[in-house]
Amino acid sequence: MKKYILLSVIAALLLVGCGGTQNAIKQTERIVRGNWVIDSVTYSGNGQFESTLLQDVSAQCFEGSQWYFVANNNRGSYKIESPECNTGTRNFIWVIPGSEDIIEGDLLLKPTGDNYKSETDAGFRLNVNNLTETSMTWSQSVLVNGKTVKVNMNFRKLAD
């Protein structure tokens, strides 16, 4: 009998712990959901940098890009509009991995085709450094001349 009580207590604790993580993920998805614009792309190091983000276009092309996140199916898109760049809309799937520290955690982004199917199965792990109702900052560490540099994508939420 004591075994069953002990097992019941452990099972209840696991359910409560997992429920907290799921609530944090849902809360974060609610904040991310909607329309965003990248105001700037900045770097943590000193010097001139040129970078291609998400294996797509240069960092400068991402400035002013419009992003749309749908939380209930984890789909989204971004639109590059700068005339000097390869313009157009790109689709992606996004996931927030289960973590207790979700606000200061990661976001997984996988570029897809128009049908939301990945052609290369490539994806990106981006660190969410800041997330509020009106702003969001992602960073990705890249190696430049043997040194790690953080590329920061600074978002501003647009009114729905």
Secondary structure, 3 states (H helix, E strand, C coil): CHHHHHHHHHHHHHHHHHHHHHHHHHHHHHHHCEEEEEEEEEECCCCCCCCEECCCEEHHHHCCCEEEEECCCCEEEEEECCCCCCCEEEEEEEECCCCCCCCCCEEEEEEECCCCCCCCCCCEEEEEEEECCCEEEEEEEEEECCEEEEEEEEEEECCC
